[in-house]
Amino acid sequence: DIVMIQSPDFLAVSLGERATINCKSSQSVLYISNNKNYLSWYQQKPGQPPKLLISWASSRQSGVPDRFSGSGSGTDFTLTINNLQAEDVAIYYCQQYYHTPYTFGQGTNLEIK
Amino acid sequence: EVLLVQSGAEVKKPGESLKISCKGSGYRFTNTWIGWVRQMPGKGLEWMGSIYPDDSDIRYSPSFQDQVTISADKSINTVYLHWSSLKASDTAMYYCARLENYFDYWGQGTLVTVSS
């Protein structure tokens, strides 16, 4: 199984500042033949299902604010949230869909400082 | 609009059976994989398995193989998650989600509580 490790587990950032969440996979999720990273990011607010933010490591979903961005390749990925807003308080998960079993990171709990 | 609507919360006793459902609409249901994801209380997300409704091709996570059964009825755009004998450790929120490589649309979740 591909193990996904996120860091940090908890993150407190001031309003208007930048939040950075890292995700590392135990093996590369870059498919060489199409040069795509099979990595997605989700946001889960309390009492709600997860919401897809980013697919293919850096492709933002329609309707997701452009302060959210994804980067990275191979085994190391980052979710960046610029200009942090109060509504961004949530748990964030990365997930690989390169190989079954699909696996998620343990989650990063983002709070306002 | 893509919608996945799940059945309501359940309270069961250990040893009982249970089938929960997920009904899709707003897209070509039969030709898109649907996955089930478990979230135990206060914990993270775990993929359990996925089904292709058109031919009921199923992929299970090894962690859940033989623990649950996934099925589909394409005539009513519905997929199911079934337990033959529940355990207290099955207490969790269960989500269905459309699988287009990644999980792009999610159901609202079904809370299953197993307690004597």
Interface residues (C-beta under 8 A of the other chain):
Chain A: D1 Y38 S40 Y42 Q44 P49 P50 K51 L52 S55 Q61 Y93 Q95 Y97 T100 P101 Y102 T103 F104 G105 Q106 G107
Chain B: G35 V37 G44 L45 E46 W47 R59 S61 P62 S63 Y95 A97 N101 Y102 F103 D104 Y105 W106 G107 Q108 G109
